[in-house]
Amino acid sequence: MGKMRERVTYNLLDEEILKRKPSERFNYKFVEPPLLAYLVTTVDKYGNVNVTPTSSGSFLGEGPKGEGGAIYFSVAYKTTPQGRSREDRWTGMETSPRDAVYNLDEVPECVINYCSLSASLVEKMRIAALPIPKGISEMDIAGFTPLKSRMVTPPGIAECPVNMEAKVVHSKKLHGWKIYFLEIIGVHVDVELDERDKVNGHMAYLDADPLIKLHLENDSVFEIDEEHPYGDESKLKRCFYTTVDRSKQYAQEPYDIGPMRRWIGTFEIWMQDELNKGKITRQEFDEILELKENWLKNPEPVLNGSVKNELTDRIKKIIWSRK
Ligand SMILES: Cc1cc2nc3c(=O)[nH]c(=O)nc-3n(C[C@H](O)[C@H](O)[C@H](O)COP(=O)(O)O)c2cc1C
């Protein structure tokens, strides 16, 4: 293991941090990693189409629901006027959220359109992110081709390799943000990509050069002060993008750690596989499972500390003794 490094600690509840100039506050980019960038299409109650470039939100997980399984996703939108001028305020709301927020509240459906890296797409992304008046379609303005949806009202975007039709199942207001939990109920996949997936080792969307948002140059968040409520307006602010570089060799999880039959499995399956590999004996297998039972009956780290330590040591030994 590497040497412990010294570190700087930011207590984000400390009022002293809030008093600092924005440029000297904690850089939120230590928390926000490079994120997938995609386009979310919505409609208002009149049927006006809206396209919102989005990256705050992701696939949440796939799980059992009925026969087919359910796939959940989240998206989050700003509900503060930051970055928009007062004139952009839409009447009836105290602040200026994204149009997507009004639309998702009015018609709780959307299409999530995944994007491949290309200059023209990045250009259209930029256009769709402009403060185009609510109800005016970025689809028309940026020149996207609508793709008819089957299960929801908003159309998808035909230029995008994967389009997911989704329904809002839950939403929650946070300070300055609103987060929507979505259930994906239908997916359209570019037929060439779908064919490649079958012969190319199931790379799915990875094979379409997923568009990844890197950072925003001269991010105004760090420059806002009373005289410059929208940051330093003499500096250009544009987003940088990348994709997964598939010319580099992948780093892969080692085969010799963990179960062989499953990626994660259960503790029992994992230990059974270690037994099959010859890494532990039958007696050790029985002892480890007994230790696990004894630990789970009383997971109290002081009173049951010896069981905890013994189980920890046994697991560590399995993982780190490579034979
Ligand atoms: C790549 C990219 C990702 C973005 N992600 C988000 C996001 O996740 N949430 C958000 O509120 N705004 C995000 N934005 C900004 C909005 O897309 C932008 O404010 C847009 O004008 C909102 O559109 P709307 O008002 O039509 O919904 C993003 C912009 C870009 C270019």
The ligand as a Tripos MOL2 file, in Angstrom:
@<TRIPOS>MOLECULE
LIG
   31    33     1     0     0
SMALL
NO_CHARGES

@<TRIPOS>ATOM
      1 C1        -22.8730   19.0700  -21.1350 C.3       1 LIG1
      2 C2        -23.8380   19.8570  -20.3010 C.ar      1 LIG1
      3 C3        -24.3800   19.2810  -19.1750 C.ar      1 LIG1
      4 C4        -25.2990   19.9900  -18.3830 C.ar      1 LIG1
      5 N1        -25.8360   19.3880  -17.2880 N.ar      1 LIG1
      6 C5        -26.7610   20.0410  -16.5550 C.ar      1 LIG1
      7 C6        -27.3990   19.3750  -15.4470 C.ar      1 LIG1
      8 O1        -27.1450   18.2020  -15.1870 O.2       1 LIG1
      9 N2        -28.2990   20.0730  -14.7220 N.ar      1 LIG1
     10 C7        -28.6030   21.3780  -15.0010 C.ar      1 LIG1
     11 O2        -29.4190   21.9670  -14.2880 O.2       1 LIG1
     12 N3        -28.0360   22.0280  -16.0500 N.ar      1 LIG1
     13 C8        -27.1340   21.3850  -16.8390 C.ar      1 LIG1
     14 N4        -26.5750   22.0070  -17.9230 N.ar      1 LIG1
     15 C9        -27.0100   23.3600  -18.2710 C.3       1 LIG1
     16 C10       -28.3320   23.3360  -19.0500 C.3       1 LIG1
     17 O3        -28.2810   22.4320  -20.1170 O.3       1 LIG1
     18 C11       -28.6340   24.7270  -19.6090 C.3       1 LIG1
     19 O4        -28.8280   25.6270  -18.5570 O.3       1 LIG1
     20 C12       -29.8690   24.7470  -20.5350 C.3       1 LIG1
     21 O5        -30.0640   26.0370  -21.0450 O.3       1 LIG1
     22 C13       -31.1360   24.3480  -19.7990 C.3       1 LIG1
     23 O6        -32.1060   24.0910  -20.7890 O.3       1 LIG1
     24 P1        -33.6640   24.2460  -20.5410 P.3       1 LIG1
     25 O7        -33.9040   25.5350  -19.8010 O.co2     1 LIG1
     26 O8        -34.2120   24.2250  -21.9110 O.co2     1 LIG1
     27 O9        -34.1010   23.0390  -19.7050 O.co2     1 LIG1
     28 C14       -25.6560   21.3230  -18.7380 C.ar      1 LIG1
     29 C15       -25.1040   21.9060  -19.8860 C.ar      1 LIG1
     30 C16       -24.2000   21.1920  -20.6590 C.ar      1 LIG1
     31 C17       -23.6260   21.8220  -21.8890 C.3       1 LIG1
@<TRIPOS>BOND
     1     1     2 1
     2     2     3 ar
     3     2    30 ar
     4     3     4 ar
     5     4     5 ar
     6     4    28 ar
     7     5     6 ar
     8     6     7 ar
     9     6    13 1
    10     7     8 2
    11     7     9 ar
    12     9    10 ar
    13    10    11 2
    14    10    12 ar
    15    12    13 ar
    16    13    14 ar
    17    14    15 1
    18    14    28 ar
    19    15    16 1
    20    16    17 1
    21    16    18 1
    22    18    19 1
    23    18    20 1
    24    20    21 1
    25    20    22 1
    26    22    23 1
    27    23    24 1
    28    24    25 2
    29    24    26 1
    30    24    27 1
    31    28    29 ar
    32    29    30 ar
    33    30    31 1
@<TRIPOS>SUBSTRUCTURE
     1 LIG1         1 GROUP 0 **** ****
